[in-house]
């Protein structure tokens, strides 16, 4: 699985996190410099969370694939024993 869905979800969350900054900038509560600092912080956090989520998702998917491969190997071994008329 490619991490593209995780990136898309992170992009949407990042844009939603920018809405309060945009509103504060529009109303004049924040200066453009303050808004840029907050936006940079949001970007950094979203990027770190995206990497963490991608890594975690890949670990889970790899574990499932290993489990399924082991399960198929066990079934193949059982079928070979049955075909030989073994125990």
C-alpha positions as CSV (number, residue, x, y, z in Angstrom):
1,X,0.0,0.0,0.0
2,X,1.2,3.4,-0.9
3,X,1.1,6.2,1.7
4,X,-0.9,8.5,-0.6
5,X,-4.2,8.2,1.3
6,X,-2.5,9.1,4.6
7,X,-1.0,12.2,2.9
8,X,-4.3,13.2,1.6
9,X,-5.9,12.9,5.0
10,X,-3.0,14.9,6.5
11,X,-3.4,17.6,3.9
12,X,-7.1,18.0,4.7
13,X,-6.3,18.1,8.4
14,X,-3.6,20.7,7.8
15,X,-5.9,22.9,5.8
16,X,-8.6,22.7,8.5
17,X,-5.9,23.6,11.2
18,X,-5.1,26.7,9.2
19,X,-8.7,28.0,9.3
20,X,-8.4,29.7,12.7
21,X,-5.1,31.3,11.7
22,X,-6.7,32.6,8.5
23,X,-9.7,34.0,10.5
24,X,-7.4,35.7,13.1
25,X,-5.3,37.1,10.2
26,X,-8.4,38.4,8.5
27,X,-9.8,40.0,11.6
28,X,-6.5,41.8,12.3
29,X,-5.7,40.0,15.5
30,X,-2.6,38.5,14.0
31,X,0.1,40.2,11.9
32,X,1.3,38.4,8.7
33,X,4.5,37.5,10.5
34,X,2.7,35.9,13.4
35,X,0.4,34.0,11.0
36,X,3.4,32.7,9.1
37,X,5.0,31.5,12.4
38,X,1.8,29.7,13.4
39,X,1.4,28.3,9.9
40,X,5.0,27.0,10.0
41,X,4.4,25.3,13.3
42,X,1.2,23.7,12.0
43,X,3.0,22.5,8.9
44,X,5.8,20.9,11.0
45,X,3.3,19.1,13.3
46,X,1.2,17.9,10.4
47,X,4.3,16.6,8.6
48,X,5.6,14.7,11.7
49,X,2.1,13.2,12.3
50,X,1.9,12.2,8.7
51,X,5.2,10.4,8.9
52,X,4.2,8.7,12.1
53,X,0.9,7.6,10.8
54,X,2.5,6.3,7.5
55,X,5.1,4.3,9.5
56,X,2.5,2.9,11.9
57,X,0.1,1.9,9.0
58,X,2.9,0.3,7.1
59,X,4.0,-1.7,10.2
60,X,0.4,-3.0,10.7
61,X,0.0,-3.9,7.0
62,X,3.4,-5.7,7.0
63,X,2.4,-7.7,10.1
64,X,-0.8,-8.7,8.5
65,X,0.9,-9.8,5.3
66,X,3.5,-11.9,7.3
67,X,0.6,-13.5,9.3
68,X,-1.3,-14.4,6.1
69,X,1.9,-15.8,4.4
70,X,2.5,-18.0,7.5
71,X,-1.1,-19.1,7.4
72,X,-0.9,-20.1,3.7
73,X,2.4,-22.0,4.4
74,X,0.7,-23.9,7.2
75,X,-2.3,-24.8,5.0
76,X,0.0,-25.9,2.2
77,X,2.0,-28.1,4.5
78,X,-1.2,-29.6,5.9
79,X,-2.4,-30.3,2.4
80,X,0.9,-32.0,1.5
81,X,0.6,-34.3,4.6
82,X,-3.0,-35.2,3.7
83,X,-2.1,-36.0,0.1
84,X,0.6,-38.4,1.2
85,X,-1.8,-40.1,3.5
86,X,0.2,-39.2,6.5
87,X,-0.9,-38.3,10.0
